[in-house]
Amino acid sequence: MITKTGSAKWQGGLKDGKGEVSTQSGALSSQPYGFATRFEDKAGTNPEELIGAAHAACFSMALSKALEDAGVTDVSIETTSAISLDKEGDGFSVKTAALTSTVSGTGDRAAIESAAEGAKTNCPISKLLNADVTLDLTVA
C-alpha cells in the first residue's frame, strides 16, 4: 500500500478566513487558498483545482500504461480535468469531472480509444470521485 499526504491550515470564518495547503513532497508548500480563490477566481488555489490536477495526472499515467500494453509507441498525452462544484440544497457537491485529452502515438487508433476509455474508468482518482466522469478525446 502507498500512502501520500496533503495538509491544510485554516484561520477565521468562511468568507473572511484564509488557508494554506501543502503536500508531503513539498511540491506545494503553504499555498494560499480561501473563499475568494474558490468562488471568486482570485489568485491562489482551491480544492477543485487540486482535484482536477490530480485527476488529469492519474488519468494520463493510467492511459500511458494501457497504451504501452496495447503496443502503442511514441506516446504523448496532454490532459485537463474540469471539476465542477454545483449548488446542492444548502451546500455544494462535485457532480462532474470532465476529462479532455489529446493523445498522439504510433499504433492502432481503435486501441488508443479503447485504452483511453479504460483509463477514464479505472484510474484510481476516477474511482475515488463520486461523480459522472466524461472524456473528450482527440487522437492526433
Beta strands, then each sheet from edge to edge (+ up, - down):
strand 1: 6-11
strand 2: 18-23
strand 3: 31-33
strand 4: 73-88
strand 5: 91-106
strand 6: 132-139
sheet 1: 1+ 2- 3+
sheet 2: 4+ 5- 6-
end
